[in-house]
């Protein structure tokens, strides 16, 4: 390994360490309560080191959002290859719930944590988030061609489907389903999604 290669790897490792520390702190303490200094303390470096890699805390948040959506997009990519749009939609909705349960800290940052998201979106392209939503709307559009979701605009139907699965994910991640046995909450959520899928996608044209 050359000196240039080693330095590049070290920079990548430091960047990853900063992002991982920030993700944990944002999830634990809330975005508003975390400072650059606090992130630096967690990785045992000076705040000046953080500023070598990120302009400010918003820039860190944006990278975490993009990484979260990249993970979601990658998670859904194989499901998006299913030819039957109805089965593809089932798979995408199920995959979305699986992603939320597998990556709760990323999911919290992406969809639930209070953050200055409008400011972040204005400063850079939220490309993976937009690609993930396009994947969903394309599938919904193909389902509409078969007679499903009649009378509803494609984006509105996609938003309704997304928000329904988001509700299930949010209840579990924020531990708001305490009325259910702890060891069965995920199973109940999956069963609820199966019911939702079965009823909604079986509606007559």
C-alpha positions, 0 to 999 in steps of 0.5 A: 500500500502506498503512502497516498493509499494509506492516507486515503484509507485513514481519511475514510476511516475517520469520516466513518468514525465521525458519522457513526459517533454522530448517528449514535449521539443524535439517536440518544440525545436528539439532534438539537442537543448534540454539538460538534464538541460532543461528537469530537469527545466521543471519538476522542479528537478535537472539534477542529478535526471534525471541521476538517471533514464537515462544514457543520452539524447539518452537513453531518446530518445530511450525510447520515440521511443520504447513507440511510437512504442508500441503505434503504435503496440497496435493501429494496433494489432486488425487490424492485426487480419483481415483474408483477407490480402487485407482488413487487409492491407487497415486497417493497412495503415488507422490505421497508418495515424490515429495513426500519427494524434492522436499522432503527437508528438510521430510520429514526434519523431519516423519518422521526428525529426533529431536525432542520431538514428543510435547510438540509434539503436546500443545501444539497441533493437528497438523491437516495431519498428521491430514488427510493420514492421514485421506486415506490411511485413507479410500482404504484403507477404500474398497479394503477394500470391494472385497476388498483388505486383508481381515482387517486393520484400516483404520488398520493397513493404512494404517500398513503402506502408509505405512511401506513408502513411508517406508522407500524415502524414508528410504533415499534421503534419508539416503543409505543406498542406497549399494550402488546407483549414485548416478544410479539410486537414485531410479529403483530406488526408483520401480521398487520402489514400482511392484513393491510396488503391483503385487503388493499391490494385485493380491492376490485378495480 
